[in-house]
Every structure is written in structure tokens, then in C-alpha cells.
Amino acid sequence: MPPTGDENRIHSWHLFILRLRPEMLAIDRNDLVNHLKQAGIGTSVHFIPLHLHPYYRDRYGYRSGDFPHAEDAYTRCISLPIYPDMSKADVERVATSVKQLLQRSCRSTTVCAD
């Protein structure tokens, strides 16, 4: 579901993040990213847990597994394209591509009906 805004404010959206539910999909985040790339849609991962960054890992000895909730969120998130010159047609193409890919990759048609 897209974010909603306050009618009295103008928001400067700078990221549009999808939070995946891997348990519902037959593909993982990397597969999703690769399929979208093949469709000409670039994605990014903007959230990397702090403890996995080299400085914190090397300086404080943090390891993978130290903060499982942060790591779980990391494996579920991708950022879709969003930029000022993005046309309605671009938005529709991205949305349609993501929706079709997720529907094809859904483990259960009852769960992923829409």
C-alpha cells in the first residue's frame, strides 16, 4: 500500500521502499532485483544494518547475527525508482512490473490475490 500524506503538507519523498514477505514468495530479494533489472527497472538497497558496515564491524567486533531484527529488515527491503522527472507512465510501468512479478512468484494464490 502506498504511503499517504497530510493534505496540509508537502512531502519530499526521496525513497520508495518495498518491504517483502519472503515466506510468501518463491523467490528471494536478489531474484526480485535481478528480474526487475532484466525489465529495465533499477532498484537499490538503502538500508544496511549499521553493525554490518566495515567500520563498526572492524572497530567494535560486530558480526552477522548480532542484531537479527535489523538483519531481517535488511533482507526484506528494496528501494524502487523515484525521481523528480518520473512520468506517470514510468510509475505505471514499475508498479505493473513489480505486481506481475510478485504475483507470478507468490507461493499461494489465495494470499497474493491482489
Secondary structure in CASP SS format (residue, H / E / C, confidence):
PFRMAT SS
TARGET T0000
AUTHOR 0000-0000-0000
METHOD secondary structure of the structure
MODEL  1
M C 1.00
P C 1.00
P C 1.00
T C 1.00
G C 1.00
D C 1.00
E C 1.00
N C 1.00
R C 1.00
I C 1.00
H C 1.00
S C 1.00
W C 1.00
H C 1.00
L C 1.00
F E 1.00
I E 1.00
L E 1.00
R E 1.00
L C 1.00
R C 1.00
P H 1.00
E H 1.00
M H 1.00
L E 1.00
A C 1.00
I C 1.00
D C 1.00
R H 1.00
N H 1.00
D H 1.00
L H 1.00
V H 1.00
N H 1.00
H H 1.00
L H 1.00
K H 1.00
Q H 1.00
A C 1.00
G C 1.00
I C 1.00
G C 1.00
T C 1.00
S E 1.00
V C 1.00
H C 1.00
F C 1.00
I C 1.00
P C 1.00
L H 1.00
H H 1.00
L H 1.00
H C 1.00
P H 1.00
Y H 1.00
Y H 1.00
R H 1.00
D H 1.00
R H 1.00
Y H 1.00
G C 1.00
Y C 1.00
R C 1.00
S C 1.00
G C 1.00
D C 1.00
F C 1.00
P H 1.00
H H 1.00
A H 1.00
E H 1.00
D H 1.00
A H 1.00
Y H 1.00
T H 1.00
R H 1.00
C E 1.00
I E 1.00
S E 1.00
L E 1.00
P C 1.00
I C 1.00
Y C 1.00
P C 1.00
D C 1.00
M C 1.00
S C 1.00
K H 1.00
A H 1.00
D H 1.00
V H 1.00
E H 1.00
R H 1.00
V H 1.00
A H 1.00
T H 1.00
S H 1.00
V H 1.00
K H 1.00
Q H 1.00
L H 1.00
L H 1.00
Q H 1.00
R H 1.00
S H 1.00
C E 1.00
R C 1.00
S C 1.00
T C 1.00
T C 1.00
V C 1.00
C C 1.00
A C 1.00
D C 1.00
END
